[in-house]
Amino acid sequence: MLAGSTLPVSLLAVAQVLRCCFTAPSFEVFTHLLAGMVTTRGPRTVTGMLTGAGLSRSWSHHRVHRFFSRAAWDPRAVGLALAGAVIEALVPAGADVRVAVDDTLLRRRGKKVWLALWTHDGSARSQEKIGFGNTWVVLAILVDLPFCSRPVALPVLARLWRGKDTASRSELALRMVTDLKSVVGQRIVHVVADAAYHHPSVAALPAGATWTTRLAANAALHGPAPARTGKRGRPRKKGTPLGTLIQIAAGATWRAVRVQRYGQSAEVRLAEQRVQWYGPWKDLPVRLILLRDTSKYYDLALITTDLTTPIEDIISRYAARWTIEVVFAQMRQNLGVGQARNRTPRAVERTVPFGLTVYTLVIYWYAQHGNPTGDITAHRARSPWYTRKTEVSFQDMTDTLRHVIIAARFTPTSPRQATNEEILAVTTAWAQAA
């Protein structure tokens, strides 16, 4: 077995999309920590990733700790470079870019952990639904992969929420969308988020971006502002009050539409109306979309700044938002994101974005070099009782990359161009054998 520094050529080629974000020493550490995070079976701490990379006896642990606490690299620049690579490779040319934003709490312990706070935790088992740790606002690009029936979320940007009296989660999400818009160029960015993301700052969306979120049941909506009357005085900024959502749904005109959501096609009834949500978004023109499936009035109410896309496409787009929740579960269970025990400010602000980058690179690598049909066949051969498996999971992708990385460590030669002397020796041996 060779030293742990031998990495597969396919993984190095994928990591090259981020080469511009690091110095040469930092990029070397980055690639080996990437491999270590995938291969290790123990906790994904900093030293755990070093052990998984097979370098625990070759490198000092201070070297990898300095990568997070002192090295010269910016998680924002890494995320934008990764976003550009994902869009170029996995989003059809000229197509709009779909984006999901949400936040998650990664639990921490200790009084000296940077910006660890008591805050809401939707996954907590207690009735209070609170937890202690770091809250991260994550932006993920939604892509359609040929071997998956549902959209896949690829996290590219993450911002650490700093608590009350600082930038809200919605403001952090808006800043990331603005950064992403500088990368996508002329493409339109469609953002979907849950009901918590309706801060007034959304009204300052950059040109070429839309925002869709779920509407609370007690939202106060108005009709479009009336035209100017020509009389003296300030013109009206709000239209006629529309009442509650139940009252709007009772008087709406419904039509049956077939939509694609959660990997299935379903027939539902939809209604739409131009409205004003003056409370948070002032006079921003928006559209109300109501969906009725089984309820007497409505099952889902969406508010969106997208005024042109057909409503059935918006429903499908919002349903794809759930994939970012899948990311939060898989990054904890399968990749161990958040297990590192860093405490200093720069280390805390870099470790989780690094883990999310590894998550995206695993899927990015598998989309280019994976073999879904072979992996599914092998999985069903090992587990013949698992008859309904037709798609690869993130765990399958991680296991495949782990096998490739481990196999590269047993390769007798390092991945490089052969020298002239080596080529001559091989051709001479062939001639003698002939």
N, C-alpha and C positions, 0 to 999 in steps of 0.2 A: 504494500500500500504506500502510495506516494504521500507527500506532505499535503496538508489540508488546503494549501494555496491553489491547487489545481481546480479550476472551475470550468464547467461546460461552455463550449463556444456559443451555443444558442442563448444561454443566460447572459453572457457577456455582451452579445449583440443587442439584446433587449435593454440591458442596463446602459448602453451607449447613448440612449436618448437623453440621459441625464448627465452625461459627461461634462457638459458646459457649465454645470452648476457647482462643480467641485474642483479643488486643486488636485494634483496627481496623488499625493498621499491620502487625502480625504476620500477620493474616489476608490482607492484600493481598500480602505477600511469599509466604505459603503458596500462594495460588492461582496465582501466576505461576510459582513453582518447580514446582508440580504440572504446569502446562502445559509448562514448559521441560523437565522430565524426560521427558515423553512425546514431545515434538517433536524434541529434539536427536538427531542421528545420531552425534555424537562421544562421548567419554567422559562419563559422568554425574558429573563432579565438580561442586563447588558453582558454579564459574565456567562450567562446561559447561551446567548447567541455566539459568544467567543468560543465556547466549548463545542457548540454545534458546528462551527466552521472548522473544527479540527486544529485550532491555532492556540489552544490554551497553554501549550508548552513552548510555543515559538514567539508569541507576542505577550507583552506585559498588558495586564488588564487596564492599566492607566491609559494606554493608547486608545482603547475603544471608549473609555469614559470621556476622554478629552474630545473625541469625535462629537459627542452630544453637548458637552459643556463649554468648549472653547474653540473648536475648529471653525474655519471661515466658510460657512455655507448657510443659505437662507431657505427655510422650508417653503416660503411663498414662491421663490424662484423655482424650486424643485417642483412644486405643484403645478405651476403654469407650464413648465417644460413638459411635464407628464401629460397635462391636459392637451397640449398641442399634439403630442404623439398619439394619444388615444383618439382624438378627433380625426387626425389624418389617416389612421389605420383602420378604425372600426366604425366611423360614421360615414355614410355615403357622401360622395362629393356633392357639394351644394345643398345638402339637406340641413334642416334646422337642427339645433343642438338642444336636447332635452336634459334638464338639470333638476335634481332633487336636493333639497336642503333640510336638515333636521339637526337636533342636538342630542347628545347622550352623555351620561355621567359615568365616568370611570372611577370607581371607588379607590381611595387611598387611605393610608394610615400614617399618623405622625403629625406633630404640631409644626414641623419645619418644612413640610412639603409646600412648594410654591403654589399659592392661589388655591389651595384645597379649602372648600367651603361646604357648609351644610346647605343643601338645595334640593329641589324636587327631583325625585327618581321614580319614574314610572314603572320600572321593573322591580322596585322594592316589595318585599313580602308583607311589610308592616302596613297597617291602615293609614299611617301618617304619610307614606310615600315620599320619604326624604332619605337622603344619603349624604355621606361625607366624601368628597373627592373633587376631581377636576371636571368641569363641564366643557365639552367640545362641540362647537358648531361645525358641521361637516357639509361640504358640497360634493356631490357625486354626479358624474355624467352617466346618463342612461343610454345603453347601447343594446342593439339586437345582434346576438351571436347566432351563427347558422346551426349550432348544435344545441341551442336552448329555445324552448317554446315561449319563454317569458323574457322580458327585458332584464338586463343585468346592470347593476349600479357599480360604477367604478369610482371610488373616492379619490379626489385629486387635491382638494384644498381643505384646510381645517384651521379654525381660530379658537383660541382659548378664551372663554368668557371670564371676565374679571370681577363679576359680582355686581351688586346694586350700585346705582349712581355712576355706572360706567356705560359703555356702549351696549345696547341691548342685543339679544340674539338676532333679532331681525336686522339690526344695523350691521352686525358682523356679516350676516348672510348677504346683505346688499353690497357690502364692500367686496366680498369674494366674487359676486356676480359681475361687478364692475371690472374687477381684475380679469375675469374670464373673458369678458366681452372684448378686451384688448387683444386677446389671443385668437378668437374665432373670426375676426375680420368682419366681413359683410353678412355672415350667417346670423340668423335670428336665434336668440337664446330664450327658451321657454322654461320658466322656473315653476316647480310645484312644491308646495309646502303644506304642513298641517295648519290647524286653526290658530296656533300661537303666533304665526308669522304674518301679522297684519299691522305692524308698526307704521305710523305716519311717514317714516322715511321711505317706505315703498313707493310713495308718490314721486320720488326722485329717481326712478328707474332710468338707466341709460337708454338712449335710443337704440331700437332693435332688440329690446328685451321685453318679455311679458311675465306676469306674475299671477299664479293661480293658487288659491288657498280655500280651505273649507270655511264655511260661514257659520258663525254661532247662531243658535236658535233665537237669541234675543237681540240680534242686530237690527238697528233702525235704518231702514232703507227709504229712499225718496226717488221719485221719478226724475227724469232729466230736467235741468234748469230751464225755465220758460224763456222765450225770446225776449229781447228788449222791447219795451213798450213805447219808447220815445219820450216818456214823461220825465219830469225832474226827479232827482233822487237816485239812490243806489239801486241797481237792478237786483232782482232776486238771484241768490246763489243756489238755492235748493228748490227742487220741484215739489210736487204734492207728496205727502207721506203715503207710503204704500201699505202700512200696517205690518202685522207679524208675518213670518214666513208661512204659517198655516193659512192665514187669510190670502196671501199671494198665491199659494198653491191651490186654494179652493177656487179661485177665479182664473187660473192659468189655462192656456190651451195646450193640451198634451198631444204628443204624437209618438207612435211606436217606432222604435229604432233598434237595430241590432248593433251591439257594441262588443268590442274585444277587450276583455279585462281579466286579469289574474290567470292568463293562459287559456281562457275559455271564451266562447262566443255566447252571448245571452241577449235576449230581447227584453228591453225595458222601455219605459215611457219617459220622455224628456220634455222640458219646457224651458224657454229662455225669455229674458226681458232686459232691456237697457235700464240701468238704475244708477243711483248715486249712493255711495256709502260715505256720507259726509263726515261722520264721526272721525274715523282714522284717515281716510283718503281724500277728504274735502271734495273738490269738484272734478276729481279724476274720473273720466268716463270709463265705466266698467259694465260688465255683463253678468247677470245672475242666471245660473243654470240649476234647475231642479231635476232630480232623478227620482222616479217612483218605481219601485220594484214590487214590494209586498205591502207597504204601508198604505193607509187610507189617504194620507196627504202627500208626504214626500219622505224619501229615505236619505237623500244626500242633497246638500245645498252648497254650491261652489260659487265663488266670486272671482272673476278673472279680468285682467286688463287686455286680454286677447279678444279683439272685436271681430276678427275675420275667420278664424279657424272653425270648421263645423263642430257642433257641440258634441257629437259622438266621438270625435278625435280627442277633444278635451277630456272627456270622461276616461278614455283609454289612457291618456297621458297622466291623469291624476291617479288612476289605479296603479300605474307603474311606480308611483311614489313609495309603495310598500317595500320595494326592493332595497331601499336604504335601511329599513328596519332589519332586513335579512343581513345586510352588511354588518350592522352592530352586533348581531348574534354570532355570526361566523368569525368576525375578527377577534372576539373574545374566546370562543370555544376552540376554533381550529388554528388560530395564529397567535393567540396569547397577547394581543395588543393591550397595553395597559398594565402588564405584569412587571415592567421595569420599575425599579425603586429609586429613580432619580428624584432629587429634591431641590436642586438649585434652579433658578429661573430659566436660564437658557436650555438646560437639560430637559426640564419639564416641557417647555414649549417646542422641543424638537422630537422627543421620543415617540409620542403618539403620531404626529405626521409621518415620521419614518415608518412606523408600523402600517399605516394606511397606504403609504407608497408601496410597501412590499406586497400588500394585499392586491393592489391594482396591477403590479408587475407580474404577479403569479398568473392572473387571468389573461393579461396581455401576452405573456409568454405562451400560455396554453393555446390561445387563439391562433398563434402563428406556428407553433411547433407540436401541438398536442395531437393525439389520435383518439378522438371520442369513440368511434366505433370499436376500436380494439380494446379500449379501457372498459367499455360497457360489457363487451363479450367476456373479458377476463374476470370482471366483477361477478357476472352471473355464473361463470364457471366455478368460481370459488364459493359462491352462495347460490346454489340452484333453487333454493326456496324463495329467492328474491326475484319473482317473475315479472314484476311491474316496473322494474328499473329500465328506463329508456333514455335517460339523460345523465350526463356527468354532473356531479356536484362540485362545490368548491373544495371539499375534502379530497375528492378524486384528483382534481387538478394539483393540489398541494402534494399528494402522495406521488403523483407522476413526476413532478419536478424534484421531489426529494430523491427518488430513485435515480434520476438523471445526474443529480449533483454527486450522489454517493458513487455512482458508476464512474464519473470523471476522476475521482480520487484514485481509482485503480487503473487508470489509463497509463500505459508504460511511457508515453511521451507527452509533454505539455503541448497544448494547442498553439502551434506557431507554424510559420512557413519553413519548409525544409531548406537546408543550405545546399549549395552546389555540390559539395563533397558528399553529402548524404544521398543526393539524387544520383550521382555518379556511382556510388557504392551499390545502390539498389539496382541500377541498370546493368552494372557489371555482373552482379549475382544472377540476374535474369538471363544474361547471355551465356554464362557458364552453365546454368541449369539447362538451357536449350541445347 
